[in-house]
Amino acid sequence: MSVAPKSISGSAAPPVARLTWSDALGKRVREGDWAEQSVSTYVKVEQAIAAGQWELAAQLVDYAMEEAKVVYVIYQVWTEGFLDWLRQEGVQEDELEAELGRLRALLAFPDGGPYEAKPRWEALAAAAGLLGNRTRAFEIDADAAVAAVRELRESWRQLHDRGADFQAGLLTFVARRFGEARIEDCYRHVLEPYLQERYKPFDVRGRPYEETLYRNLYPTFEAMRAHLCDPGREGNLEFEEHDDRVVVSFDPCGSGGRMQRGDTIEGTPPRAEPPYSFGVTQAKYDWAWNEKGVCYYCAHCCFALERWPAEQWGHPIRVVDSPLYPDETSGERPKRCTWTIYKSLEAIPPEAYERIGRRKPAP
């Protein structure tokens, strides 16, 4: 069993990752090109441990929690927003509580506990803090540290996946109660305030489109690492860079892609099937790429990344190709989801506008 060196000098090897402050984003970030950004932060923690870079490993544990925090907070904001919309539409508290109780029981954790986000998040944060402190103080050996990192990631996976499923369950309740066309109204109520804040830097009325690219790309990699994409749910991404665009792909996306394919780790079926029966579009809508078979949760990518920005500023900020259930989400090689960030407005093809019910503006 390897043991952490009782030294504060650290490894003489180059650091396996570098963390720095980004004035552009107003937050801590990982340095490196897009190939570097496509590697899971949890993988980087293990690499730092293997290299004896204990302080860096501790900082990367902290940073993995920063990544997760964004997704966790978003899901809590969305949950409150969906419930607020339902109340405004006249759904009574007893009906809401019955549905919430049903979903919490349906989405129980593997240990049998019902889905409740806050207690699990607080336990996760405490475990991460303890791991970071033990790593900094050389109170843990390499084998135990790696095991703790993997346990931390697994705890986040369990919480993350249920948080995503909970949103899909609430959206399915909206569709069954009011008709799936009303999902657009619900999304507008919940997401527009969040989008006004989060995506305001992409407004080309305030700066040239090219100046928004880093602000667009870095959060893409950061967020999708936090969603724990890839078959092993580590958070690794794939990407291709072309002269006119960067394409980031997920096999599967850890939220919507996992929902549509089924959970291979826990052995549960696609979320469109019993016992979940979460909805997919039965008709065509501008907010869901005018396709049938888009899971209600995945439709938020169309609304938030394409339709709403195009309404506000005239163009999508990311062009998403989301697999359709069931034809593209089953079989030996199900389709992966891709996000394309174009390097100029001119490069965005006309069909990216047409599929959301718009036309490409003249130059």
N, C-alpha and C positions, 0 to 999 in steps of 0.2 A: 504494500500500500504506500503510495507516494504521500509525502507530508509537506505542507506549506513551509517554505524556508523561513527561518526566524531571522529575517533581514528586512530592512526598510528600503534597500537599494533597488529591489525589483529586478526584472530581467534586463539583460543587456541587448536582447534582440529588439528589432523595430516593433513598435506596438501593433497588435493585430487590428486595431481600429483607433480612430482618433475622434474625440468629442470636442466640439467648440461651440462658441456662441455665434448665432447668425443674426446680424442686425436686420437683414432683409425680412426674416421670419419672426424676429423678436423672441427667440427661444433657443435652447440647446439643440444641436444637430450632430449627426454623424458625418464626418468628412468623407470624401471619396467620390469617384466617378459612379456612373449608373450601374456598372457591373458590381462595384462594391456595395452600392445601396440595395442591390437585389438579394443580398445575403441576410438571413435572419439575425436579429440582434441576439437571440438566444444561442445561436451557433457561435457568434462572436464572443459571448461570455465563455463558452466552453473552450474556444481557441485561446482566450486570454489565460484561463486556468492552466491549460496544457503548457503554455509558454512561461508560466510562473509570473505572469503580470497581474498580481493580486489586486492592486489598487484599481487598475483598469477594469478588471473583472467586476469589482464592486460598483464602479461607476456605470458599467454597462447594465448591471442588474437594475440600478436606479433608472437608467434610460429606458429599459424595457418596460418599466412601470409607467414612465411618461407616455410611451406609445400606447400602452393599454388604457391609460387614463382617458385619452381622447375618445376612444370608442365607448368606454364605460359611461362617461358623462353624456355623450350623444344619446345613448340608449335611454338614460334616465330622463333627459330632456324630451325625447320623443314620446316616451311613455306618458309623461305628464301632459304633453300636448295632445296626444290621441284621446286621453281620458277627458281633457277639457273640451275638445271638439264634440265628443259623444254627449257630454252633459249639456252643451249648448244646443245640441240637436234633440234634447228632450229625453235622453235615456236616464231612467231613474237609478238611484243608488243601489237598490236591492238587485236590479238586473245587472248592473256593472259588477257588483261584488260577487255575484254568482259566476259571472264569466271569468273574472280575475281568479277566483278560487279554482275554477275548472282548469285554467291554463297553468296555474302554479303547480297543481297536482300532476297535470299531464307532463310538465317539463321538470319533474323531480330530478334531483341530482342522483348520481349513481349510488350514493350512500343512503338514499331514500328521503332526504330532506326536500321539501317543496321549494320551488324556485322563489328565492328572495334575494335580490341583488346586493343590497347594502351590507348585510352581515358577511357575505362571502367576500365582497371587495375589501372590507376591513381586515378580514383574516388574511387575505392575499397580501395586502399592504404590510401587515405585521410580519409575515413570513419573509417578504422581500427585504424589509428593513433589517431583520435579524440576520439573514444571509449576508447582506452587504457588510454589516458590522463584524460578523465572524470572519468574513474574508479579509477585511481590512486589518483585523487584529491577529491574523494568522492562527485562528482558533479552529480551523477546519482543514482537513487534508484534501487533496485533489479529487479523490474518488467520491468522498462525501459531498464535496462542493458540486461536482457534476450531477450527482444524484439529486441534490437540493434544487439545482437549476431546472432539471427536468420535472421535478415535482411542482415547482412554481409554474412552469409553462403548462403543465397538465391542469393545475387548478384554474389558471386563466382560461384555458380552452373550455373547460366545463362551464365556467361562468359566462364567457363570451358567447358560446353557442346557444345557451339558453336565453341570453339577452336578445340575440338576433331572432330566435324562434318566437320570443314573446311579442316582438314587433309584428311578425308575420301573423301571429294569432290575433292580435288586436285589429290588424287590417282586414283579416278574414271576417271578424265580427262586424266591422263597418260594412263590408260588402253584403253580408247576409242580412243585416238589419236595414240597410238603405239602398242596396244595389251597388254593384262594383263601380259604376260610373262616378259615384260620390267619393271614391278614393281620391280623386283629384282634388276635390274641395278639402278633404281632410289633410292631404299633403300640403296644400297651400297654407292652411291654417297653422300647421305644425312647423313646416320647414322654412317658410319665407323669412321669418325673423332671424333664424339661424343662418340662412344663406346670405342675407343682407350683411351680416357681420363677417362670416367666414370667407365669402367669395368677393367681397368688395374690392380687394386688391387686383382682381382679374378684370375690372371694369376698364375697357380700353378708352373710355372717354377721359380717364384720368392719366393714362400712361400708354405708351406704345405696346402693342400686343407682345412683341419680342421681349419686353422687359418683364412680362408676367410668367415667362416660361419656367424659371427656377422655382418661383413660388407655387407654380402649378405641379411641377414634376416631383419636387422633394416631398410634399405632403402625400402625393400618390404612393410613393414607395413606403413612406413611414406608416401611413394608415393601413396599407395592405399587409405589411409585416405584422402589424398588430392584430389583423384578422386571422393570422396563422394560416396563410395559404400554403398549399402543397400537400401531397398525399399523406406525409407523415405529420402534418400540422405543426411544422416548426416555424413557418413564416418566411420561406424562401420564395422568391419571385423569378419570373423569366422575362427577358426584355430583348427587343431588337431596336437598334437605332438606324434610321435611314436619313437620307439627306433632308427630307421634308417632315419627318415625324419620329416619335418614339412610341413603340408599342410595348406595353407591359401586359403580361398574361398570367393567369392563375389556373392551376390545375389540381384541385379546384380552388375557386374563391372560398375562403373559410367561412363566409356567411351564407350568401345566396346560393353559391355553387354546391356547398355541402347540403343545404336544404333540398336542392333539386335532385342530387344524386343519391342522398342517403348518407348516414353517418357510419363510415367503415370502422371507426374506432370503437364506438359503442354498439354497433350492430343494429342500428335502427333504420327504418325505411325512409324513402323520400318524404318530405313534409307535405306533399300534395296527397299522400296516401294515408289511410287509417294507421294508427289512431289519431293522427294529427289533422289530416284533411284541410291543410292550409291552402288558400286559394291561388289559382293562376288565372290570368285574364281569359275570359270566354268570348270577348269581342275586341275590336281594335280601337285604340285610343292614342291620341298624340302624346300623352304622358307615359306610354308604354311602347314606344317605337312602332305603333300601329301593327302590333303582332299579337296573335293569340298564343297562350302558353307561357306568358311572362309571370313569374311568381310576383305576388303583390309586394313583397319586400324588395325584390330586385328592381321593381319599377321606380323606386326612389332614385336610382342612378340615372334613369332617363329624365325624371323631373328635375333633379338637383343639378346634374352635370350638363344637360343639354337643353331641355325645353325652357326652364326658367331663365338660365343665362341668355338664351337666344331671344327671349321676350324682353329682357332688360337691356342687353347690350348688342344684340344682333347676331350672336354666334355662340355655339356650344363651347365649353371649356375643355371637356374630354368627350371623346366619342366612344361609346361603350357597345360592344357586341356581346349581348347576354344570351347564353344558351336557352332554348325553349323546351319546356316540359310537355310531353315526355320524349319527343323524337330526338332531341339533341343532348339529352341528359342521361341516357341509358346506353346499354350495349358495352362492348369491349373497350371502345375508345370514345367516351363521351366528349363532346365539344368543350373546350376551355373558354372561359370568359376573357376578353381582351379590353384594355383601355388604350386609346390612341390619343396622344397629345401632339397636335400639329405645330410645326415651328413657325408658321405664318398663317394669317387669315386666308391668304390666297390659296394655301395648300388644302384647306378644308374642302372636301368634295361636295358638290351640290346635293348628292343623295343623303349626306349627313343632316341636311336641313329638311329635305323632303320627307324623310321617315318620321319626323316629329311635326309634320303639318306646316312647314314653313318653306320659304324659298331663299336661296343664298343671295345676300345683298350684292348690289353692284359694287365694284371696287371703289 
